[in-house]
């Protein structure tokens, strides 16, 4: 079966884990890995895994886009360089899956709004953050039952699973995730907290979601909605699991989750890595299926 | 005869009543009470005092509790009344942001503790650099210092220094460090950091060592000490400032504060304000014994009342799992899991 060819930009934890996820896909094929350091472990690993590589950043890829028929690119660099990467690749008709906090394109959480983005033929969709992917489905499950005045989430991450980019730019993570709790989660206000824990053995990714509803929570409806949503997420992240809750206290709904990864590149504790790469892959697959079915044709985007 | 080997040593006290003390008051100190306390500290010549939600900037939340006023309201109300004291804030990256630091600065804060867990200094470069850009007195604050060894603390301290921190703190958030641990960590930092970089110590009194550890820190080269009047702070509180000041007076350590004024303040203002007597008791001692973040004390007691698992058991389990500051959600989660294991909770709940 024909597959859509993909490029991965950024050879860190996320980019490397994406190779594993995409290789497993029935509709995607990883072809290029783009880095900035020829000696980096990430590029070396990508070469060993059979990908073509360039250490010249996205410019090193541009000349090959047409010949290698690259149609989808995943950007796992940083918010600062994503805009430029996206502009250059969109101009060649390559659709971008943005895994940085840049959020130029619409925010995407697959079980919540992926279909909508695919129908609109978006050329750039943003995957928010690991915490966003892990918590927004829950917020959305509550807000689809009744209005949520405020959603607050706490992401507990194993130190070994948090890369340099996230560490050096924690504020971007906070802003992007908080904003997405509103825009995609459906809460009127949102706040995201991140805690990085160095315990050994590493802690599995934990997420706590608090939703304050306007009126008394409909416990049965919210519980049913949550459980249905968890089943949807488990389709692409099998280790997405409810640990405790939902518990109800006045208008507060509390849900305690954990995310175990598949253990592809980093061990299973790094569910934060998996939920991001799995969501990105699922998003790309949706677009790829539409392209393969002839329903979607990617077109170059004129530079503004 | 010299009063002590440390006679003539200078130290800057930094009061924590209106930040760490917020934890002990479940964030329910009013703006008026803050102004009263800060004014008394200013009058007692305390040079620095911290004013924010207990969890710092961005702290107002379900996770950390909601205070009676916003951080900006507290800071500006206090700052405009100060005649000599500098108002500082706490900022924990991942919770507080640079945007909130800008607000705090605009409200009158001129010093900041940029706090990370003792192994995660590399989450602070933006915030430290931004504080310096604002012209603030900038501290890198290594929390839960007992979860790193002295060599590791040096490495993390050097990182924060490289981002621009002017002072590096060893922060014994769990009140777990023994006096020799403090001496070792501060001595090594003093050797490794630039001579112009100051070193600080922030203790908790959970093992009754708040004052002794602060003195050990000064002896090893620390020049800034966090303490709070009557110990108003998380767990068994911080080192009680009036006690520390009295010990320093006896030893000839120069702090410039008015010890009698602080003693009066403890008796007349702070102790009457306490909801519970902040002291070493079964649960706060457990914090120090098991190495648990002091702020977990009150939420653990609440979870205990709700789910029927003794607070001490919950705290010991949190210590075993090496939960750190900011993971307050895991207190309820852990209590529920323990309650289920003990048959105290419906399995379906």
Interface residues (C-beta under 8 A of the other chain):
Chain A: X152 X154 X156 X159 X164 X167 X168 X169 X170 X171 X173 X174 X175 X191 X193 X194 X195 X196 X197 X198 X199 X200 X203 X206 X208 X210 X212 X243 X244 X245 X247 X252 X254 X256
Chain B: X58 X61 X62 X63 X93 X94 X95 X97 X98 X99 X117 X119 X120 X122 X123 X125 X126 X127 X147 X321 X322 X323 X324 X325 X326 X327 X329 X330 X332 X333 X336 X337 X349
